[in-house]
Each structure stands twice: as structure tokens, then as C-alpha cells.
Amino acid sequence: MSESNASNQGRKTIYDVPISILDLAPIVVEATAADSFRNTLDLAQHAEKWGYNRYWLAEHHNMPGIASSATSLVIGYVAQGTERIRVGSGGIMLPNHAPLVIAEQFGTLESLYPGRIDLGLGRAPGSDQAASRAIRRGLQSGGEDFPELVDELRSYLEPYSESKAGRVRAIPGEGLNIPIWLLGSSGFSARLAAELGLPFAFASHFAPDYLLPALQLYRENFRPSDVLKEPYAMVGINVIAADTDEEARKLHTSQQQQFLNLIRGRTGKLNRPVLPESMETIWTDYEKSHVEKMLAYSAVGNKATVRDRLSALLDETGADEWIAAGQIYDHQARLRSYEILAEAIKKD
């Protein structure tokens, strides 16, 4: 860890770090996407009341347990139903789309909800190969052209000038101040965000292995820009909080089952929780180790446990902001989890 990072950590406590929500709009067993959207809006409205900084939704396709495939539409739905909280994408998978279309979509959102829209961009497909082919219709991009796509998108959002005469323009979108974030789970987007002077968010809530090297790469190579004078890194975490550690561990088994199904090559709706000891009859030792590795950046427990875990993760990462995901089967338990998290980062 760099000396400057250690110094930065010395100035911050968990009470100083903003926290946001990443909602995967889970569709649970015996429910529908319509139920998921209602729960998403309800959570966003509570999150606004509890003081969360942002509410982001993620683009995924061909996944029966995630409802946020038409991400821009769900962002608009959430923004319409809230008043102050920032709403955005965590993220839009840019290689799936024409940059002009995303500029127009987010220009529309920013025009409708000024000062509240974030545009987080990723380079992964957010889907399997079959879905990627269905989305892209013959486009062969595997993310290698992500820097060019980002540059094109940003050009559509720049103010009009004579140099744009005769060129395609994004209306709405042109000249609007829509914060762009780069998202990633490797060093590629970390380096690009550093070169462009943009904020960076790391997907450590499911891909923790490269988090610390990516943060170091981003911070050491950061170039100040008109957008950002100093590096700003958001760190993804899983938070499953409850009134007792025992209840939180039980709630966590829904997420564990979801990740187990992913490594088995299956997708489905979010399952009911089971007793933690029952997981030993569901997964093998190898599968357990793999799931636990993927979920390493998690805080599972009561308020005190979550607070202690966040403090340890802050010492490790020097995060400028957290973004918390929490795949919990019961909506009321999910609300309570985020309420406890909000309480955990406030001074008693």
C-alpha cells in the first residue's frame, strides 16, 4: 500500500465515507419482475430518507433473477419516485450500445431530473455469449474498443461548438453535466479512469481479487481533469445486516445460493434463505471455497459487526465511497438491512 494511501486512511473513519446502494432488482422465487420494481422504488425511497448518497442499478441480460435489464427505464422510474437522491447506472455496459443512444437516454434523464443522474459505464457484456450476440447483432466487440466508445459518448455530451457543425448531435444530452464513472473488476478500467481523470468504481462485491492492485494503479496514475482534481474510488461491498448475527448469516444464504448457481452455470430467481449449516449439504468444499472467495468483501452481521467490518475494509482500501449490494429474499428484511447499515455509519 502506498504511503499516500496510508496517509489518506489516517484522515478518514467510516463516519466520513459516503455510502450508496447498488440494486440488482432481484426477482425472488414465487415473484415477478413487477414485484421487483415495486420493491426497488420502495427501497430507493427509504434510502433517500436514511441518507444514502446514490442509488444505482445494473445492466444484466438473460438472468431470470435480475429485473434491471432495461436499466435506463428503471433509473427513470426510481428518479420519478424520489426527490433528492442521485440515481444512476452501475453500470451501463457500453459495448452493448451505440454511444449516441446512451447519450440521448441519459440526456433525457438529466433533463427530466436535473442534477441527480449518474452514468456509470462498464466494458463487460453483463450477459452470456448467446445474449451478447442477440444484443449486438453481429458486432464483434469484446470490450477492446471501450476507450473509443467512452470517448465517442463523451463527445456527444460536450457543449455545441462550430467544430460540431454538420456532425451528429445528441439532443437531449449535448452540453449537459452528467457525471461519468468508469466501472471495472480489473486494471483496464482503473488505468483508463486514471488517464481520463474520472471517478472509478470497482466491482469487489463479486470480483475481489484485483481490488487493491486496481486501486493502486488508479491512484498512482491519476491525471487531474476538469471533472476531478484528485482520484475518487468507490468500492463495492456486500452488506447483509440484521438485528442479530445469526439472522444475518441466515439471510446471507440466499446470496450464497445465488453465487453457487452462477459457478455451476445456472441462473434462476433468488432463493429463500436456509439455515447456515444447511449450506454444507448443498455445496461441496470446493464450491464453498469459491463462493466465499467471490464474496470476500462482505459485511454480514448486526450493526456492531457491520461497523467493525467496514472499519477494517476502510483501513485496507482507503475507499472514498462505498456502494453496497445486498441480495436478500424478503423485502422487509432487505429494508431492515439497509436501515441498519445507515445506522452503522452514523456516530452514536
Short mmCIF file of the C-alpha atoms (twelve columns), coordinates in Angstrom:
data_MODEL
# 
_entry.id   MODEL 
# 
loop_
_atom_site.group_PDB 
_atom_site.id 
_atom_site.type_symbol 
_atom_site.label_atom_id 
_atom_site.label_alt_id 
_atom_site.label_comp_id 
_atom_site.label_asym_id 
_atom_site.label_seq_id 
_atom_site.Cartn_x 
_atom_site.Cartn_y 
_atom_site.Cartn_z 
_atom_site.pdbx_PDB_model_num 
ATOM 1   C CA . MET A 1   0.000   0.000   0.000   1 
ATOM 2   C CA . SER A 2   1.360   3.396   -0.938  1 
ATOM 3   C CA . GLU A 3   2.430   5.987   1.630   1 
ATOM 4   C CA . SER A 4   -0.121  8.497   0.304   1 
ATOM 5   C CA . ASN A 5   -2.892  5.923   0.621   1 
ATOM 6   C CA . ALA A 6   -1.930  5.156   4.197   1 
ATOM 7   C CA . SER A 7   -1.970  8.866   4.968   1 
ATOM 8   C CA . ASN A 8   -5.388  9.172   3.364   1 
ATOM 9   C CA . GLN A 9   -6.698  6.352   5.535   1 
ATOM 10  C CA . GLY A 10  -5.382  8.083   8.628   1 
ATOM 11  C CA . ARG A 11  -7.641  11.039  7.952   1 
ATOM 12  C CA . LYS A 12  -10.828 9.045   7.407   1 
ATOM 13  C CA . THR A 13  -13.145 6.966   9.526   1 
ATOM 14  C CA . ILE A 14  -16.245 5.076   8.415   1 
ATOM 15  C CA . TYR A 15  -18.296 8.088   9.538   1 
ATOM 16  C CA . ASP A 16  -16.608 10.210  6.868   1 
ATOM 17  C CA . VAL A 17  -17.230 7.905   3.909   1 
ATOM 18  C CA . PRO A 18  -20.481 8.290   1.920   1 
ATOM 19  C CA . ILE A 19  -22.425 5.128   1.218   1 
ATOM 20  C CA . SER A 20  -24.607 4.264   -1.750  1 
ATOM 21  C CA . ILE A 21  -26.742 1.342   -2.904  1 
ATOM 22  C CA . LEU A 22  -26.292 -0.966  -5.873  1 
ATOM 23  C CA . ASP A 23  -29.652 -2.575  -6.572  1 
ATOM 24  C CA . LEU A 24  -29.694 -5.639  -8.824  1 
ATOM 25  C CA . ALA A 25  -33.502 -5.549  -8.726  1 
ATOM 26  C CA . PRO A 26  -33.729 -9.173  -7.571  1 
ATOM 27  C CA . ILE A 27  -36.641 -11.302 -8.699  1 
ATOM 28  C CA . VAL A 28  -37.244 -13.799 -5.931  1 
ATOM 29  C CA . VAL A 29  -38.811 -17.233 -6.130  1 
ATOM 30  C CA . GLU A 30  -42.619 -17.008 -6.420  1 
ATOM 31  C CA . ALA A 31  -42.494 -13.344 -7.513  1 
ATOM 32  C CA . THR A 32  -42.343 -11.362 -10.756 1 
ATOM 33  C CA . ALA A 33  -40.366 -8.517  -12.287 1 
ATOM 34  C CA . ALA A 34  -43.288 -6.212  -11.460 1 
ATOM 35  C CA . ASP A 35  -42.869 -7.125  -7.781  1 
ATOM 36  C CA . SER A 36  -39.147 -6.428  -8.085  1 
ATOM 37  C CA . PHE A 37  -39.717 -2.940  -9.489  1 
ATOM 38  C CA . ARG A 38  -42.149 -2.040  -6.715  1 
ATOM 39  C CA . ASN A 39  -39.600 -3.204  -4.146  1 
ATOM 40  C CA . THR A 40  -36.840 -1.243  -5.890  1 
ATOM 41  C CA . LEU A 41  -38.777 2.001   -5.677  1 
ATOM 42  C CA . ASP A 42  -39.720 1.340   -2.062  1 
ATOM 43  C CA . LEU A 43  -36.081 0.719   -1.150  1 
ATOM 44  C CA . ALA A 44  -34.955 3.846   -3.011  1 
ATOM 45  C CA . GLN A 45  -37.497 5.975   -1.160  1 
ATOM 46  C CA . HIS A 46  -36.302 4.585   2.165   1 
ATOM 47  C CA . ALA A 47  -32.658 5.016   1.126   1 
ATOM 48  C CA . GLU A 48  -33.307 8.690   0.430   1 
ATOM 49  C CA . LYS A 49  -34.791 9.089   3.903   1 
ATOM 50  C CA . TRP A 50  -31.871 7.249   5.511   1 
ATOM 51  C CA . GLY A 51  -29.276 9.485   3.873   1 
ATOM 52  C CA . TYR A 52  -27.754 7.278   1.189   1 
ATOM 53  C CA . ASN A 53  -25.746 9.147   -1.416  1 
ATOM 54  C CA . ARG A 54  -26.665 7.344   -4.638  1 
ATOM 55  C CA . TYR A 55  -28.964 4.610   -5.877  1 
ATOM 56  C CA . TRP A 56  -27.512 2.703   -8.818  1 
ATOM 57  C CA . LEU A 57  -28.955 -0.064  -10.972 1 
ATOM 58  C CA . ALA A 58  -27.015 -2.573  -13.042 1 
ATOM 59  C CA . GLU A 59  -27.447 -3.846  -16.583 1 
ATOM 60  C CA . HIS A 60  -27.739 -7.632  -16.811 1 
ATOM 61  C CA . HIS A 61  -29.365 -9.751  -19.500 1 
ATOM 62  C CA . ASN A 62  -30.774 -13.274 -19.772 1 
ATOM 63  C CA . MET A 63  -30.819 -13.656 -15.979 1 
ATOM 64  C CA . PRO A 64  -34.203 -14.732 -14.542 1 
ATOM 65  C CA . GLY A 65  -33.293 -13.348 -11.116 1 
ATOM 66  C CA . ILE A 66  -32.424 -9.776  -12.160 1 
ATOM 67  C CA . ALA A 67  -35.038 -7.324  -13.447 1 
ATOM 68  C CA . SER A 68  -32.893 -4.310  -14.378 1 
ATOM 69  C CA . SER A 69  -32.041 -5.252  -17.979 1 
ATOM 70  C CA . ALA A 70  -33.644 -2.056  -19.366 1 
ATOM 71  C CA . THR A 71  -31.511 -0.044  -16.979 1 
ATOM 72  C CA . SER A 72  -32.300 3.473   -18.223 1 
ATOM 73  C CA . LEU A 73  -36.033 2.846   -17.871 1 
ATOM 74  C CA . VAL A 74  -35.681 1.654   -14.272 1 
ATOM 75  C CA . ILE A 75  -33.476 4.656   -13.449 1 
ATOM 76  C CA . GLY A 76  -36.236 6.941   -14.708 1 
ATOM 77  C CA . TYR A 77  -38.811 5.066   -12.629 1 
ATOM 78  C CA . VAL A 78  -36.715 5.453   -9.475  1 
ATOM 79  C CA . ALA A 79  -35.867 9.099   -10.146 1 
ATOM 80  C CA . GLN A 80  -39.550 9.900   -10.698 1 
ATOM 81  C CA . GLY A 81  -40.444 8.337   -7.342  1 
ATOM 82  C CA . THR A 82  -37.724 10.090  -5.318  1 
ATOM 83  C CA . GLU A 83  -36.750 13.715  -4.754  1 
ATOM 84  C CA . ARG A 84  -33.080 14.190  -3.821  1 
ATOM 85  C CA . ILE A 85  -31.020 11.014  -4.017  1 
ATOM 86  C CA . ARG A 86  -28.741 10.639  -7.041  1 
ATOM 87  C CA . VAL A 87  -29.848 7.824   -9.349  1 
ATOM 88  C CA . GLY A 88  -27.722 6.152   -11.959 1 
ATOM 89  C CA . SER A 89  -26.206 3.120   -13.595 1 
ATOM 90  C CA . GLY A 90  -23.782 0.754   -12.025 1 
ATOM 91  C CA . GLY A 91  -23.434 0.292   -14.850 1 
ATOM 92  C CA . ILE A 92  -24.438 0.596   -18.436 1 
ATOM 93  C CA . MET A 93  -22.425 -1.986  -20.384 1 
ATOM 94  C CA . LEU A 94  -21.314 0.370   -23.123 1 
ATOM 95  C CA . PRO A 95  -20.166 -2.229  -25.710 1 
ATOM 96  C CA . ASN A 96  -23.816 -3.374  -25.852 1 
ATOM 97  C CA . HIS A 97  -24.988 0.013   -27.118 1 
ATOM 98  C CA . ALA A 98  -24.411 2.772   -29.618 1 
ATOM 99  C CA . PRO A 99  -22.840 5.654   -27.635 1 
ATOM 100 C CA . LEU A 100 -25.276 8.099   -29.262 1 
ATOM 101 C CA . VAL A 101 -28.256 6.191   -27.870 1 
ATOM 102 C CA . ILE A 102 -26.810 6.220   -24.338 1 
ATOM 103 C CA . ALA A 103 -26.041 9.945   -24.628 1 
ATOM 104 C CA . GLU A 104 -29.657 10.582  -25.656 1 
ATOM 105 C CA . GLN A 105 -31.104 8.326   -22.944 1 
ATOM 106 C CA . PHE A 106 -29.081 9.894   -20.160 1 
ATOM 107 C CA . GLY A 107 -29.539 13.347  -21.643 1 
ATOM 108 C CA . THR A 108 -33.265 12.709  -21.353 1 
ATOM 109 C CA . LEU A 109 -32.912 11.521  -17.761 1 
ATOM 110 C CA . GLU A 110 -30.764 14.515  -16.803 1 
ATOM 111 C CA . SER A 111 -33.253 16.883  -18.468 1 
ATOM 112 C CA . LEU A 112 -36.129 15.350  -16.513 1 
ATOM 113 C CA . TYR A 113 -34.275 15.048  -13.184 1 
ATOM 114 C CA . PRO A 114 -31.542 17.716  -13.307 1 
ATOM 115 C CA . GLY A 115 -28.536 17.320  -11.053 1 
ATOM 116 C CA . ARG A 116 -29.454 13.798  -9.980  1 
ATOM 117 C CA . ILE A 117 -28.274 11.428  -12.714 1 
ATOM 118 C CA . ASP A 118 -25.015 9.407   -12.765 1 
ATOM 119 C CA . LEU A 119 -23.711 7.439   -15.743 1 
ATOM 120 C CA . GLY A 120 -21.537 4.524   -14.696 1 
ATOM 121 C CA . LEU A 121 -20.006 2.642   -17.636 1 
ATOM 122 C CA . GLY A 122 -18.673 -0.894  -17.828 1 
ATOM 123 C CA . ARG A 123 -16.939 -2.806  -20.594 1 
ATOM 124 C CA . ALA A 124 -18.268 -6.303  -19.834 1 
ATOM 125 C CA . PRO A 125 -21.377 -7.591  -21.624 1 
ATOM 126 C CA . GLY A 126 -23.453 -8.156  -18.473 1 
ATOM 127 C CA . SER A 127 -24.696 -11.377 -20.031 1 
ATOM 128 C CA . ASP A 128 -23.688 -14.710 -21.521 1 
ATOM 129 C CA . GLN A 129 -22.402 -15.139 -25.058 1 
ATOM 130 C CA . ALA A 130 -25.801 -16.004 -26.532 1 
ATOM 131 C CA . ALA A 131 -27.391 -12.894 -25.050 1 
ATOM 132 C CA . SER A 132 -24.450 -10.775 -26.169 1 
ATOM 133 C CA . ARG A 133 -24.927 -11.943 -29.743 1 
ATOM 134 C CA . ALA A 134 -28.652 -11.221 -29.516 1 
ATOM 135 C CA . ILE A 135 -27.975 -7.685  -28.242 1 
ATOM 136 C CA . ARG A 136 -25.154 -6.760  -30.572 1 
ATOM 137 C CA . ARG A 137 -26.487 -8.388  -33.752 1 
ATOM 138 C CA . GLY A 138 -23.177 -9.227  -35.330 1 
ATOM 139 C CA . LEU A 139 -20.982 -6.652  -33.613 1 
ATOM 140 C CA . GLN A 140 -17.742 -8.338  -32.660 1 
ATOM 141 C CA . SER A 141 -16.592 -6.061  -29.856 1 
ATOM 142 C CA . GLY A 142 -15.246 -7.860  -26.824 1 
ATOM 143 C CA . GLY A 143 -14.625 -4.660  -24.917 1 
ATOM 144 C CA . GLU A 144 -11.312 -3.837  -26.599 1 
ATOM 145 C CA . ASP A 145 -12.802 -0.694  -28.137 1 
ATOM 146 C CA . PHE A 146 -14.177 0.526   -24.794 1 
ATOM 147 C CA . PRO A 147 -11.854 3.583   -24.681 1 
ATOM 148 C CA . GLU A 148 -13.053 4.672   -28.126 1 
ATOM 149 C CA . LEU A 149 -16.692 4.150   -27.147 1 
ATOM 150 C CA . VAL A 150 -16.209 6.225   -23.982 1 
ATOM 151 C CA . ASP A 151 -14.553 8.979   -25.996 1 
ATOM 152 C CA . GLU A 152 -17.399 8.996   -28.520 1 
ATOM 153 C CA . LEU A 153 -20.024 9.115   -25.773 1 
ATOM 154 C CA . ARG A 154 -18.270 11.989  -24.011 1 
ATOM 155 C CA . SER A 155 -18.048 13.907  -27.279 1 
ATOM 156 C CA . TYR A 156 -21.838 13.790  -27.637 1 
ATOM 157 C CA . LEU A 157 -22.223 15.344  -24.179 1 
ATOM 158 C CA . GLU A 158 -19.842 18.237  -24.820 1 
ATOM 159 C CA . PRO A 159 -21.314 21.724  -25.408 1 
ATOM 160 C CA . TYR A 160 -22.017 22.662  -29.002 1 
ATOM 161 C CA . SER A 161 -19.253 24.383  -30.926 1 
ATOM 162 C CA . GLU A 162 -18.666 25.297  -34.548 1 
ATOM 163 C CA . SER A 163 -16.473 22.239  -34.899 1 
ATOM 164 C CA . LYS A 164 -19.616 20.143  -34.447 1 
ATOM 165 C CA . ALA A 165 -21.349 21.715  -37.425 1 
ATOM 166 C CA . GLY A 166 -22.682 19.034  -39.717 1 
ATOM 167 C CA . ARG A 167 -21.941 16.250  -37.220 1 
ATOM 168 C CA . VAL A 168 -24.396 14.024  -35.361 1 
ATOM 169 C CA . ARG A 169 -25.547 15.622  -32.114 1 
ATOM 170 C CA . ALA A 170 -27.197 14.122  -29.026 1 
ATOM 171 C CA . ILE A 171 -30.411 16.021  -28.347 1 
ATOM 172 C CA . PRO A 172 -31.039 15.943  -25.420 1 
ATOM 173 C CA . GLY A 173 -27.601 15.286  -23.969 1 
ATOM 174 C CA . GLU A 174 -25.378 17.892  -25.572 1 
ATOM 175 C CA . GLY A 175 -23.925 20.327  -23.053 1 
ATOM 176 C CA . LEU A 176 -25.426 18.609  -20.006 1 
ATOM 177 C CA . ASN A 177 -23.381 17.904  -16.899 1 
ATOM 178 C CA . ILE A 178 -23.819 14.162  -16.463 1 
ATOM 179 C CA . PRO A 179 -21.103 12.669  -14.239 1 
ATOM 180 C CA . ILE A 180 -19.418 9.686   -15.909 1 
ATOM 181 C CA . TRP A 181 -17.867 6.915   -13.850 1 
ATOM 182 C CA . LEU A 182 -15.816 4.001   -15.115 1 
ATOM 183 C CA . LEU A 183 -16.567 0.639   -13.545 1 
ATOM 184 C CA . GLY A 184 -14.399 -2.438  -13.565 1 
ATOM 185 C CA . SER A 185 -13.110 -5.623  -11.969 1 
ATOM 186 C CA . SER A 186 -9.559  -5.459  -13.354 1 
ATOM 187 C CA . GLY A 187 -6.861  -2.945  -14.123 1 
ATOM 188 C CA . PHE A 188 -8.183  -1.989  -17.576 1 
ATOM 189 C CA . SER A 189 -10.854 0.484   -16.464 1 
ATOM 190 C CA . ALA A 190 -8.754  1.566   -13.481 1 
ATOM 191 C CA . ARG A 191 -5.981  2.735   -15.805 1 
ATOM 192 C CA . LEU A 192 -8.424  4.334   -18.249 1 
ATOM 193 C CA . ALA A 193 -10.235 6.191   -15.447 1 
ATOM 194 C CA . ALA A 194 -6.856  7.438   -14.194 1 
ATOM 195 C CA . GLU A 195 -5.818  8.634   -17.660 1 
ATOM 196 C CA . LEU A 196 -9.116  10.459  -18.211 1 
ATOM 197 C CA . GLY A 197 -9.347  11.902  -14.688 1 
ATOM 198 C CA . LEU A 198 -12.681 10.224  -13.980 1 
ATOM 199 C CA . PRO A 199 -14.075 8.626   -10.822 1 
ATOM 200 C CA . PHE A 200 -13.636 4.859   -10.627 1 
ATOM 201 C CA . ALA A 201 -15.796 2.131   -9.073  1 
ATOM 202 C CA . PHE A 202 -14.509 -1.407  -8.507  1 
ATOM 203 C CA . ALA A 203 -16.817 -4.432  -8.520  1 
ATOM 204 C CA . SER A 204 -15.310 -6.023  -5.435  1 
ATOM 205 C CA . HIS A 205 -18.755 -7.201  -4.324  1 
ATOM 206 C CA . PHE A 206 -18.299 -10.164 -6.692  1 
ATOM 207 C CA . ALA A 207 -14.714 -9.945  -8.047  1 
ATOM 208 C CA . PRO A 208 -12.455 -9.019  -5.132  1 
ATOM 209 C CA . ASP A 209 -9.140  -10.466 -6.270  1 
ATOM 210 C CA . TYR A 210 -7.776  -7.449  -8.139  1 
ATOM 211 C CA . LEU A 211 -9.271  -4.703  -5.969  1 
ATOM 212 C CA . LEU A 212 -6.130  -3.500  -4.201  1 
ATOM 213 C CA . PRO A 213 -3.852  -3.558  -7.284  1 
ATOM 214 C CA . ALA A 214 -6.552  -1.743  -9.294  1 
ATOM 215 C CA . LEU A 215 -6.929  0.954   -6.644  1 
ATOM 216 C CA . GLN A 216 -3.160  1.435   -6.531  1 
ATOM 217 C CA . LEU A 217 -2.998  1.593   -10.324 1 
ATOM 218 C CA . TYR A 218 -5.797  4.168   -10.412 1 
ATOM 219 C CA . ARG A 219 -4.390  6.382   -7.670  1 
ATOM 220 C CA . GLU A 220 -0.767  6.323   -8.807  1 
ATOM 221 C CA . ASN A 221 -1.605  7.088   -12.449 1 
ATOM 222 C CA . PHE A 222 -4.407  9.592   -11.911 1 
ATOM 223 C CA . ARG A 223 -4.275  12.736  -14.030 1 
ATOM 224 C CA . PRO A 224 -6.316  15.701  -12.760 1 
ATOM 225 C CA . SER A 225 -9.009  16.839  -15.176 1 
ATOM 226 C CA . ASP A 226 -11.760 19.404  -15.473 1 
ATOM 227 C CA . VAL A 227 -14.013 16.733  -13.963 1 
ATOM 228 C CA . LEU A 228 -11.912 15.665  -10.993 1 
ATOM 229 C CA . LYS A 229 -8.823  17.126  -9.325  1 
ATOM 230 C CA . GLU A 230 -7.976  14.096  -7.184  1 
ATOM 231 C CA . PRO A 231 -8.703  10.368  -7.556  1 
ATOM 232 C CA . TYR A 232 -12.057 9.223   -6.237  1 
ATOM 233 C CA . ALA A 233 -12.613 5.493   -5.774  1 
ATOM 234 C CA . MET A 234 -15.872 3.767   -4.925  1 
ATOM 235 C CA . VAL A 235 -15.589 0.225   -3.536  1 
ATOM 236 C CA . GLY A 236 -18.342 -2.366  -3.935  1 
ATOM 237 C CA . ILE A 237 -19.274 -4.417  -0.883  1 
ATOM 238 C CA . ASN A 238 -21.986 -6.882  0.059   1 
ATOM 239 C CA . VAL A 239 -23.864 -5.996  3.209   1 
ATOM 240 C CA . ILE A 240 -26.335 -8.341  4.857   1 
ATOM 241 C CA . ALA A 241 -27.339 -6.801  8.180   1 
ATOM 242 C CA . ALA A 242 -29.910 -7.863  10.746  1 
ATOM 243 C CA . ASP A 243 -30.640 -7.344  14.410  1 
ATOM 244 C CA . THR A 244 -28.552 -10.408 15.269  1 
ATOM 245 C CA . ASP A 245 -25.508 -12.017 13.697  1 
ATOM 246 C CA . GLU A 246 -27.401 -15.309 13.499  1 
ATOM 247 C CA . GLU A 247 -30.260 -13.814 11.481  1 
ATOM 248 C CA . ALA A 248 -27.842 -12.023 9.141   1 
ATOM 249 C CA . ARG A 249 -25.961 -15.252 8.442   1 
ATOM 250 C CA . LYS A 250 -29.246 -16.945 7.590   1 
ATOM 251 C CA . LEU A 251 -30.293 -14.120 5.241   1 
ATOM 252 C CA . HIS A 252 -26.868 -14.354 3.601   1 
ATOM 253 C CA . THR A 253 -27.579 -17.910 2.431   1 
ATOM 254 C CA . SER A 254 -29.821 -16.587 -0.359  1 
ATOM 255 C CA . GLN A 255 -26.854 -14.742 -1.825  1 
ATOM 256 C CA . GLN A 256 -24.588 -17.720 -1.263  1 
ATOM 257 C CA . GLN A 257 -27.017 -19.936 -3.178  1 
ATOM 258 C CA . GLN A 258 -27.160 -17.369 -5.994  1 
ATOM 259 C CA . PHE A 259 -23.380 -17.345 -6.399  1 
ATOM 260 C CA . LEU A 260 -23.252 -21.132 -6.102  1 
ATOM 261 C CA . ASN A 261 -25.686 -21.395 -9.012  1 
ATOM 262 C CA . LEU A 262 -23.557 -18.976 -11.029 1 
ATOM 263 C CA . ILE A 263 -20.411 -21.088 -10.671 1 
ATOM 264 C CA . ARG A 264 -22.485 -24.147 -11.578 1 
ATOM 265 C CA . GLY A 265 -23.556 -22.401 -14.766 1 
ATOM 266 C CA . ARG A 266 -27.162 -21.983 -13.703 1 
ATOM 267 C CA . THR A 267 -29.296 -18.886 -13.388 1 
ATOM 268 C CA . GLY A 268 -32.583 -18.503 -11.606 1 
ATOM 269 C CA . LYS A 269 -34.602 -16.449 -9.194  1 
ATOM 270 C CA . LEU A 270 -33.288 -15.583 -5.744  1 
ATOM 271 C CA . ASN A 271 -33.969 -18.480 -3.372  1 
ATOM 272 C CA . ARG A 272 -35.347 -18.436 0.130   1 
ATOM 273 C CA . PRO A 273 -32.713 -18.460 2.881   1 
ATOM 274 C CA . VAL A 274 -31.843 -21.653 4.692   1 
ATOM 275 C CA . LEU A 275 -30.134 -22.363 7.979   1 
ATOM 276 C CA . PRO A 276 -26.424 -21.638 7.520   1 
ATOM 277 C CA . GLU A 277 -25.474 -25.189 8.490   1 
ATOM 278 C CA . SER A 278 -27.749 -26.483 5.724   1 
ATOM 279 C CA . MET A 279 -25.404 -24.982 3.148   1 
ATOM 280 C CA . GLU A 280 -22.950 -27.791 3.963   1 
ATOM 281 C CA . THR A 281 -25.383 -30.240 2.344   1 
ATOM 282 C CA . ILE A 282 -25.842 -28.012 -0.735  1 
ATOM 283 C CA . TRP A 283 -22.275 -27.197 -1.796  1 
ATOM 284 C CA . THR A 284 -19.021 -29.122 -1.972  1 
ATOM 285 C CA . ASP A 285 -15.918 -27.959 -0.135  1 
ATOM 286 C CA . TYR A 286 -14.502 -26.631 -3.399  1 
ATOM 287 C CA . GLU A 287 -17.708 -24.763 -4.247  1 
ATOM 288 C CA . LYS A 288 -17.871 -23.307 -0.739  1 
ATOM 289 C CA . SER A 289 -14.316 -22.032 -1.029  1 
ATOM 290 C CA . HIS A 290 -15.039 -20.497 -4.433  1 
ATOM 291 C CA . VAL A 291 -18.228 -18.744 -3.270  1 
ATOM 292 C CA . GLU A 292 -16.564 -17.425 -0.122  1 
ATOM 293 C CA . LYS A 293 -13.697 -16.081 -2.228  1 
ATOM 294 C CA . MET A 294 -16.119 -14.255 -4.539  1 
ATOM 295 C CA . LEU A 295 -17.958 -12.792 -1.534  1 
ATOM 296 C CA . ALA A 296 -14.821 -11.867 0.411   1 
ATOM 297 C CA . TYR A 297 -15.732 -8.170  0.544   1 
ATOM 298 C CA . SER A 298 -18.877 -8.682  2.593   1 
ATOM 299 C CA . ALA A 299 -20.164 -7.442  5.923   1 
ATOM 300 C CA . VAL A 300 -22.634 -9.891  7.455   1 
ATOM 301 C CA . GLY A 301 -23.994 -9.394  10.949  1 
ATOM 302 C CA . ASN A 302 -25.597 -6.975  13.364  1 
ATOM 303 C CA . LYS A 303 -24.856 -3.255  13.477  1 
ATOM 304 C CA . ALA A 304 -21.700 -3.604  15.547  1 
ATOM 305 C CA . THR A 305 -20.377 -6.429  13.383  1 
ATOM 306 C CA . VAL A 306 -21.047 -4.489  10.188  1 
ATOM 307 C CA . ARG A 307 -19.422 -1.367  11.622  1 
ATOM 308 C CA . ASP A 308 -16.281 -3.284  12.607  1 
ATOM 309 C CA . ARG A 309 -16.080 -4.932  9.193   1 
ATOM 310 C CA . LEU A 310 -16.441 -1.614  7.370   1 
ATOM 311 C CA . SER A 311 -13.724 -0.107  9.532   1 
ATOM 312 C CA . ALA A 312 -11.370 -2.956  8.632   1 
ATOM 313 C CA . LEU A 313 -12.195 -2.649  4.928   1 
ATOM 314 C CA . LEU A 314 -11.601 1.097   5.040   1 
ATOM 315 C CA . ASP A 315 -8.165  0.518   6.556   1 
ATOM 316 C CA . GLU A 316 -7.471  -1.940  3.738   1 
ATOM 317 C CA . THR A 317 -8.812  0.058   0.788   1 
ATOM 318 C CA . GLY A 318 -8.959  3.746   1.707   1 
ATOM 319 C CA . ALA A 319 -12.322 3.863   -0.093  1 
ATOM 320 C CA . ASP A 320 -13.714 7.315   -0.863  1 
ATOM 321 C CA . GLU A 321 -17.231 5.880   -1.059  1 
ATOM 322 C CA . TRP A 322 -18.915 2.527   -0.521  1 
ATOM 323 C CA . ILE A 323 -21.576 1.060   -2.762  1 
ATOM 324 C CA . ALA A 324 -23.449 -1.742  -1.044  1 
ATOM 325 C CA . ALA A 325 -25.280 -4.637  -2.639  1 
ATOM 326 C CA . GLY A 326 -27.499 -6.971  -0.661  1 
ATOM 327 C CA . GLN A 327 -29.344 -9.886  -2.241  1 
ATOM 328 C CA . ILE A 328 -31.952 -10.644 0.406   1 
ATOM 329 C CA . TYR A 329 -35.074 -12.723 -0.269  1 
ATOM 330 C CA . ASP A 330 -37.583 -10.971 1.978   1 
ATOM 331 C CA . HIS A 331 -38.180 -7.319  1.099   1 
ATOM 332 C CA . GLN A 332 -38.805 -6.217  4.671   1 
ATOM 333 C CA . ALA A 333 -35.580 -7.888  5.762   1 
ATOM 334 C CA . ARG A 334 -33.771 -6.112  2.914   1 
ATOM 335 C CA . LEU A 335 -35.152 -2.772  4.061   1 
ATOM 336 C CA . ARG A 336 -34.057 -3.503  7.601   1 
ATOM 337 C CA . SER A 337 -30.585 -4.475  6.397   1 
ATOM 338 C CA . TYR A 338 -30.051 -1.126  4.675   1 
ATOM 339 C CA . GLU A 339 -31.521 0.719   7.644   1 
ATOM 340 C CA . ILE A 340 -29.015 -0.961  9.959   1 
ATOM 341 C CA . LEU A 341 -26.187 -0.162  7.537   1 
ATOM 342 C CA . ALA A 342 -27.184 3.510   7.552   1 
ATOM 343 C CA . GLU A 343 -27.175 3.443   11.351  1 
ATOM 344 C CA . ALA A 344 -23.774 1.731   11.429  1 
ATOM 345 C CA . ILE A 345 -22.010 4.602   9.665   1 
ATOM 346 C CA . LYS A 346 -23.501 7.293   11.893  1 
ATOM 347 C CA . LYS A 347 -21.839 8.290   15.118  1 
ATOM 348 C CA . ASP A 348 -23.760 7.130   18.179  1 
# 
